[in-house]
C-alpha cells in the first residue's frame, strides 16, 4: 500500500472544497458490522439488511468494503446469495471497531479547478468516549489515504462525518450539541470550531443548529435532522405530534433553518420531511430510537432512503424525497433492523468523491 502524504497547508489555503453529496462519486465506502457487541439480538436479520444495502449501492456504483480478512468469505457468501455482482465490491483488509463509517471515515475534498482530491481526518473518540475501543476506527483515514494515494490533512477538531452537511458552495451545517460538547472539544468556543471547520473543509460559512433527536448516541448529528437537496434547498424533519419528545426541538430547528441565509444573502428554502412513528425497543439502552428519513444516502443516479415498516409514513417520505431529487431513482431500504443500533444508511457510509 502506498504511504500517505501530509498536507502542510490547510485545505482552505490550498483551495479545496467539500463537495455536495450529489456530485459524481467513484464509490461508496462501508465497514462490515463485525463487532459482536453490536446488534447482539438480531445479528442474522442485521446481516440480511446490510447485504440489501450493499446490493442497492452496487446497482449504481462500486463499493469499497472494509472487512477483516477472516470475515471476507462469510460476506462474499452473503453477497453472492443476494445476487450482488462481486466485481463491484472491493474488499479491503482493514480492521474497524464499529460499522459507522460515516463518522470515522475519510472526508474527501476536491479542488474546483485542478480536480485534485485530498482527504481530511478529524479527531475521533466514538461520540465523546461512549463506546470504546475506537483505535482501529481512528486509523481508517490514514489507511484509505494510502490506499487511494491521496494526501491527508489532519484537523485537531473532534468531529464526525455525520455532523457535517455541505451544499458544495461553501456552506456547512452542523450542530452545537456535537462540536461544542465538552466530550469532544472542551475549551473551544463556537468561533474556534467554526474557524477549524472552515480551514479543514474549504468553507465560507458555518450554520449551526442547537441539537438533535432523543436517543441519539451521537448527541445530535446533522444527518438525522436536515439535508441539502440542491444548492439552496433543505429537507428538514418536522414532528407534528405534540406528545413526541422531539416535537419542540424539531420545530425550533425548522424555525432557525427558515431564518438562515446563504453566502449570497438569499434565504434557504426549507421543505418539511415527516418523522417515523416512535420506535421504542424493549430493554435497550434508550427509550426511543433516533429513526429519521433524513438519513438518506445520495449516490450516482439514485437516493437510497431508510424505511421503518411504517407504510403510510414511509411512502410519504419517499414521495417528498423523490420530488426533491428529480432525475434520480429513489430506492427504499428497510432499516428497521439496522436502526436498533442507533443509525441508518447515511451513518453507515462515506462517499468517495470523483476527480
Secondary structure, 3 states (H helix, E strand, C coil): CCCCCECCCCHHHHCEECCCCCCCEEEEEEECCCCCCCCCCCHHHHHHHHHHHHHHHHCCCEEEEECCHHHHHHHHHHHHHCCCCHHHEEEECCCCCCCCHHHHCCEEEEECCCCCEEEEEEECCHHHHCCCCCHHHHHHHHHHHHHHCCCEEEEEEECCHHHCEECCCCEEEEEHHHHCCHHHHCCCCHHHHHHHHHHHHCCCEEEEECCCCCCCCCCCCHHHCEEEEECCEEEEECCCCCCCCCHHHHHHHHHHHHHCECCCCCECEEEEECCCCCCCCCCCCCCCCCCCCCCCEEECCEEEEEECCCHHHHHHHHHHHHHHCCCCEEEEEECCCCHHHCCCHHHHEEEEECC
